[in-house]
């Protein structure tokens, strides 16, 4: 029997931290229907009070990242009165850092989203990645820190975008059947090139969904034919082996896990 978990995520910033933590924790439980309700930019008593009714209408666990002590205390008292499970996610971490460093926290909402050098580095990386998606603008691709190569629908684009959000300039090149590799892939020794692969069965399923989205008939297309796809994958593997590129199987990996594996390879270079 599937149980339902309701989590209310209350943040004085974007709520990204809480969403990641909540989803990661919920993923540890099988047969659990997870419902998240996100309330970002809660920075005043008035904003917080508007959330109360929504929590009472659909009770569940309350997680918060609110650095203002007064507002955080209000939420804690509300949860206590209504017998709602509550965890102030940031408090223990901030207190631990204060104790360790003997430095007082600024208690500034959204401090991690300041417009600093790291922020602008991410924006620059994201712009680069979008400009060099799917084999575009190869004349300026030498600026890439990482190039992903793979057949169609192996998560190249979402992985590149995830890397760009970490401040890494990533580009991707599609491996097209019967087409030669671009020269810069075969002659460059400076760029980190990583190949992405998956199983034929998984690729067929992904491509069928894409074909249906585009209004095509997946039964009448080599793009989704298991024999054609199997050959395409085998040919890709031969090329990757010949080039000596590190290869990652994305079949059972999330985009985040694939990106982490790529970062591992990068760190060992």
Secondary structure, 3 states (H helix, E strand, C coil): CCEEEEEEEEECCCCHHHHHHHHHHHCCCCCEEEEEEEECCCCCHHHHHHHHHHHHHCCCEEEEECCCHHHHHHHHHHHHHCCCCEEEHHHHHHHHHHHHHCCCCCCCCCHHHCCCHHHHHHHHHHHHHHHCHHHCCHHHHHHCCEEEEECCCCCHHHHHHHHHCCCCCEEEEECCCCCCCCHHHHHCCCCEEEEEECCHHHHHHHHHHHHHHCCCCHHHCHHHCHHHHHHHHHHHHHHHHHHCCEEEECCCCCHHHHHHHHHHHHHCC
